[in-house]
Amino acid sequence: MPEFEVTPWEVKGKVDYDKLIQEFGTKRITPELKEEIRKLAGELHVLLRRDVFFSHRDLDLVLQDHKAGKGFFLYTGRGPSRGMHIGHLIPFIFTKWLQDVFKVNVYIEVTDDEKFLQKAGYTLEETREWAKDNILDIAAVGFDPDRTFIFLDTEYIRNMYPLAVKVAKKLTFNEVRATFGFNESTNIGLLFYPALQIVPTMFEKRRCLIPAGIDQDPYWRLQRDIAESLGYYKTAAIHSKFFPPLSGVEGKMSSSLPEYTIYLTDEPKTVRTKIMKYAFSGGQPTIELHRKYGGNPDIDVSFQYLYMFFEPDDQKIKKIEEEYRSGKLLTGELKEILIEKLNEFLETHRQRREEAKSLVDKYMYDGELAREMWRKIHE
């Protein structure tokens, strides 16, 4: 029995990211590579500084292409569900930053088909309806409407299918089965689906960079095996770690465990209740013991959330860590810091979500890039 398991659909156990790099054959993002990004971008996003994005494929080649004037493009996606949580939004926030600093196109695939094929009990009508709601949350991140194309697989399939069948012809059943662990009971729709997820990596005749959770990497291994034979670049990728559940247990934040998940729709009182009741603490059992021995931020979920994203100021997060370790900062006080940060973030997101309602059609149909993509059919 493996100590952990990572697939595009499930994460089990306590993930050892060093072992995962070896298992997947990726590379760790080095300090030298971060410095190269900082020079080109003018800054480093907090998700890079804090090693939330920690692994890559050919990120160095993407930067070389950028410096040489060849350019690159970004691609990421979303499998629609009933509601998005804060962990779902992290890759989109980072993708938006990359678009802003490098001025590149972004393609966002909303996989209503894959979610229907993969989840027992879901209807296609449901996944299509959830997709509309999820797209609003994605649009609220604030991508450039003329450099961003958000598309539903079941809507855009006419333009994708000619290239999808070329990709599919290059993939064998044995390769796909070995990559994803499919068996004789896997429905044939899911067997074909990897061809569709690979297609957007070939939307432009330049290198594609995919910011996403490392659980999605198996798709890109297949793409890299066949891309050049079809006349395209091997895709590059930059991988993020998983956002932990409030419980602090193994795996990642999941919509199927609502009490341990912070949804984008959670009201301030709900956030407070969840953090105070469920956020795993690294503190001592009594105030006296905490003052004496201090807390352990390495296992404290509230600190992890602040460190990963919600306190971007390096000096402030260092002070919080020092005061928690020393016992000066109590667990309840640490949770209060996170509650304030989370509620501020969610309130801003709700406001942007309302504003984004008028922009969805631009992202999907009417923006400059969207119009170009709807006109385009692969040779």
C-alpha positions in Angstrom: 0.0 0.0 0.0 1.6 3.3 -1.1 2.0 6.0 1.7 0.4 8.5 -0.6 -1.4 8.6 -3.9 -1.8 11.5 -6.4 -4.0 11.3 -9.5 -5.9 14.0 -11.4 -9.1 13.0 -9.5 -7.9 12.1 -6.0 -5.2 12.8 -3.5 -4.7 10.4 -0.6 -2.2 10.2 2.2 0.5 12.7 3.4 2.1 13.9 0.2 5.9 13.8 0.1 6.6 16.5 -2.6 10.3 15.5 -3.0 9.2 11.9 -3.7 6.5 13.2 -6.0 9.0 15.1 -8.0 11.1 12.0 -8.5 8.0 9.8 -9.3 6.6 12.3 -11.9 10.1 13.2 -13.3 9.7 17.0 -12.8 12.2 19.5 -11.5 12.2 21.6 -8.4 12.1 25.4 -8.9 15.6 26.5 -7.9 16.5 29.9 -6.3 18.4 30.7 -9.5 15.2 30.1 -11.6 13.2 32.3 -9.1 15.8 35.0 -9.5 15.5 34.9 -13.3 11.7 35.3 -13.0 12.1 38.2 -10.6 14.4 40.0 -13.0 12.0 39.5 -15.9 8.8 40.2 -13.9 10.1 42.9 -11.6 8.9 40.9 -8.5 8.1 37.4 -7.2 4.6 36.5 -6.4 4.0 35.3 -2.9 3.1 31.8 -4.2 6.6 31.6 -5.7 8.4 33.1 -2.8 6.8 30.7 -0.4 7.3 27.6 -2.6 3.6 26.9 -3.1 4.5 26.7 -6.8 7.5 24.4 -6.3 8.0 22.2 -9.4 8.2 22.6 -13.1 8.7 21.2 -16.6 10.7 23.4 -19.0 10.0 26.7 -17.2 13.5 27.7 -18.0 12.8 27.2 -21.7 9.7 29.4 -21.4 11.8 32.2 -19.9 14.3 31.8 -22.8 11.5 32.0 -25.3 10.3 35.2 -23.6 13.7 36.8 -23.7 14.2 35.8 -27.3 10.9 37.5 -28.3 9.2 34.2 -29.3 6.6 34.6 -26.5 4.5 31.9 -24.9 0.9 31.4 -23.8 -0.8 30.1 -20.6 -3.4 27.4 -20.2 -5.2 26.1 -17.1 -8.6 24.8 -16.3 -11.4 23.9 -14.0 -13.6 20.8 -13.5 -16.9 22.3 -12.5 -18.6 21.4 -9.2 -21.3 22.8 -6.9 -19.1 25.4 -5.4 -15.5 26.6 -5.5 -13.3 27.0 -2.4 -10.2 29.0 -1.7 -7.9 26.2 -2.8 -9.5 26.2 -6.3 -8.8 29.9 -6.8 -5.1 29.8 -6.1 -3.9 28.6 -9.6 -6.1 31.2 -11.3 -4.7 34.0 -9.1 -1.2 33.0 -10.0 -2.1 32.6 -13.7 -3.5 36.1 -13.7 -0.3 37.4 -12.2 1.7 35.7 -15.0 -0.6 37.2 -17.6 -0.1 40.7 -16.1 3.7 40.6 -15.9 4.4 38.8 -19.2 1.4 40.2 -21.2 0.4 36.8 -22.7 -2.8 35.0 -23.7 -4.6 32.8 -21.3 -6.8 29.8 -22.2 -9.1 28.4 -19.5 -10.8 25.1 -20.2 -13.9 24.3 -18.2 -14.3 20.5 -18.4 -18.0 19.9 -17.9 -17.6 16.7 -20.0 -14.8 15.2 -17.9 -16.6 16.0 -14.6 -19.7 14.2 -15.9 -17.7 11.2 -17.1 -15.7 10.9 -14.0 -18.2 11.4 -11.2 -20.9 8.8 -10.6 -24.3 10.3 -10.2 -23.6 13.6 -11.9 -25.7 14.5 -14.9 -24.3 16.5 -17.9 -27.0 19.1 -17.3 -25.7 19.6 -13.7 -22.1 19.9 -14.7 -23.0 22.5 -17.4 -25.0 24.5 -14.9 -22.3 24.4 -12.3 -19.8 25.5 -14.9 -21.7 28.8 -15.4 -21.4 29.5 -11.7 -17.7 28.5 -11.6 -16.9 30.7 -14.6 -18.2 33.7 -12.7 -15.7 33.0 -9.9 -12.9 32.6 -12.4 -13.9 35.8 -14.2 -13.8 37.6 -10.8 -10.0 37.0 -10.7 -9.7 39.8 -13.2 -8.0 38.4 -16.3 -7.4 40.7 -19.3 -10.7 40.2 -21.3 -9.0 40.6 -24.7 -6.2 38.2 -23.9 -8.3 35.5 -22.2 -10.5 32.8 -23.6 -12.7 30.8 -21.2 -14.5 27.9 -22.9 -16.8 25.0 -22.1 -15.7 21.7 -23.7 -19.2 20.8 -24.7 -19.6 24.2 -26.4 -16.2 24.5 -28.1 -15.9 20.9 -29.1 -16.5 21.7 -32.8 -13.2 23.6 -32.9 -11.3 21.2 -30.7 -12.4 17.9 -32.3 -10.2 18.0 -35.5 -7.1 18.3 -33.4 -8.4 16.0 -30.7 -8.7 13.1 -33.1 -5.1 13.7 -34.3 -4.0 13.6 -30.6 -6.1 10.5 -29.9 -4.6 8.6 -32.8 -1.1 9.1 -31.2 -2.2 7.7 -27.8 -2.5 4.0 -27.2 -4.8 2.3 -24.8 -1.9 0.9 -22.9 -0.2 4.4 -22.5 -3.4 6.0 -21.2 -4.2 3.1 -18.9 -0.7 3.1 -17.4 -0.8 6.8 -16.9 -4.2 7.1 -15.2 -4.7 3.6 -13.8 -7.8 2.9 -16.0 -9.2 -0.6 -16.1 -11.8 -2.7 -17.9 -14.6 -0.9 -16.0 -13.5 2.6 -17.1 -16.1 4.2 -19.4 -14.8 4.9 -22.9 -15.6 8.6 -22.6 -12.9 8.9 -19.9 -10.5 6.9 -22.0 -10.8 9.5 -24.8 -10.9 12.5 -22.6 -7.1 13.0 -22.2 -7.0 13.8 -25.9 -9.3 16.8 -25.3 -7.4 18.1 -22.3 -4.2 18.0 -24.4 -5.7 20.0 -27.3 -5.4 23.5 -25.7 -1.7 23.1 -25.3 -1.7 23.3 -29.1 -3.9 26.4 -29.5 -0.8 28.4 -30.6 2.4 27.6 -32.4 4.6 28.5 -29.5 5.4 27.1 -26.1 2.5 26.6 -23.6 3.0 27.1 -19.9 0.4 25.4 -17.6 0.1 26.7 -14.0 -1.9 23.9 -12.1 -1.8 21.5 -9.2 0.8 18.8 -9.6 -2.0 16.2 -9.6 -2.8 17.3 -13.2 0.8 16.5 -14.5 -0.1 13.0 -15.9 -1.9 14.8 -18.8 1.3 16.8 -19.7 3.5 13.7 -19.7 1.3 12.3 -22.4 1.3 15.6 -24.3 5.1 15.8 -24.2 5.4 12.3 -25.7 3.5 13.3 -28.9 3.6 17.1 -29.3 6.6 17.3 -31.6 5.3 14.6 -33.9 2.2 16.8 -34.5 4.3 19.9 -35.1 3.9 21.6 -31.7 6.1 22.3 -28.7 6.3 20.0 -25.7 4.2 21.8 -23.1 5.8 23.4 -20.0 4.2 23.3 -16.6 4.6 25.0 -13.2 3.1 22.9 -10.4 1.5 24.0 -7.1 1.2 22.1 -3.8 -2.2 21.2 -2.4 -4.1 23.6 -0.2 -4.7 21.7 3.1 -8.1 21.1 4.6 -8.9 22.8 7.9 -8.6 19.5 9.8 -4.9 19.4 9.0 -5.2 15.8 7.9 -3.7 14.3 4.8 -4.8 15.1 1.3 -6.2 18.4 0.1 -9.1 20.7 0.7 -12.2 19.1 -0.7 -15.8 20.3 -1.5 -17.0 16.9 -0.2 -16.0 17.8 3.3 -17.8 21.1 3.8 -16.9 21.6 7.5 -13.2 21.5 6.7 -13.5 23.7 3.6 -13.7 27.5 3.1 -16.0 28.2 0.2 -15.9 31.4 -1.8 -19.6 31.9 -0.8 -19.0 31.5 3.0 -20.3 34.4 5.0 -18.1 36.0 7.8 -19.9 34.2 10.6 -19.5 30.9 8.8 -15.7 31.5 8.3 -15.3 32.4 12.0 -17.1 29.2 13.1 -15.1 27.0 10.8 -11.8 28.4 11.7 -12.5 28.5 15.5 -14.0 25.0 15.6 -12.2 23.0 12.9 -8.8 24.6 12.1 -6.1 22.3 13.4 -3.9 24.0 16.0 -0.2 23.7 16.7 -0.7 25.2 20.1 -0.4 23.8 23.6 -3.5 22.4 25.5 -3.5 25.3 28.0 -2.5 29.0 27.9 0.1 28.4 30.6 1.8 25.6 28.6 1.6 27.6 25.4 3.3 30.6 27.1 6.0 28.3 28.4 6.6 26.0 25.4 5.1 28.0 22.4 3.2 26.7 19.4 4.3 24.7 16.3 3.5 26.7 13.2 4.7 23.8 11.0 1.5 21.9 11.8 -0.9 24.8 12.6 -3.4 25.1 9.7 -4.1 28.8 10.4 -0.5 29.6 10.1 -0.2 27.5 7.0 -3.0 29.4 5.3 -1.4 32.7 6.2 2.0 31.5 5.0 0.9 30.0 1.7 -1.1 33.1 0.6 -3.2 35.2 3.0 -0.3 37.2 4.6 2.0 38.2 1.6 4.1 40.5 3.7 7.3 38.6 4.5 8.2 40.7 7.6 4.7 40.3 9.0 4.6 36.5 8.5 8.1 36.2 10.1 6.9 38.1 13.1 3.7 36.0 13.4 5.8 32.8 13.2 8.4 34.0 15.8 5.7 35.1 18.3 3.7 31.9 17.9 6.8 29.7 18.4 7.8 31.8 21.5 4.3 31.5 23.0 3.7 35.3 22.9 0.9 34.7 20.3 -1.9 32.4 21.4 -3.7 30.0 19.1 -7.0 32.0 19.4 -5.1 35.2 18.4 -3.5 33.5 15.4 -7.0 32.3 14.3 -8.3 35.8 14.6 -5.6 37.1 12.3 -6.6 34.5 9.7 -10.3 35.1 10.1 -9.8 38.8 9.3 -7.7 38.1 6.3 -10.0 35.4 4.9 -13.2 37.6 5.3 -11.5 40.5 3.7 -10.4 38.3 0.8 -13.9 36.8 0.4 -15.7 40.1 0.5 -13.4 41.5 -2.2 -14.0 38.4 -4.3 -17.8 38.7 -3.9 -17.7 42.3 -5.1 -15.5 41.4 -8.1 -17.9 38.5 -8.9 -20.8 40.9 -9.2 -18.7 43.1 -11.5 -17.6 40.2 -13.5 -21.2 39.3 -14.6 -20.9 41.9 -17.3 -17.6 40.5 -18.5 -18.3 36.8 -18.9 -19.5 37.1 -22.5 -16.2 38.9 -23.3 -14.1 36.1 -21.9 -16.2 33.4 -23.7 -17.4 34.9 -26.9 -16.9 38.7 -27.6 -13.3 39.5 -26.4 -10.5 39.9 -28.9 -9.0 36.5 -28.2 -12.4 34.8 -27.8 -13.6 36.0 -31.3 -10.4 34.8 -32.8 -10.8 31.3 -31.3 -14.4 30.9 -32.4 -13.3 31.8 -35.9 -10.5 29.3 -35.8 -10.6 25.6 -36.8 -7.4 23.6 -36.8 -6.1 22.5 -40.1 
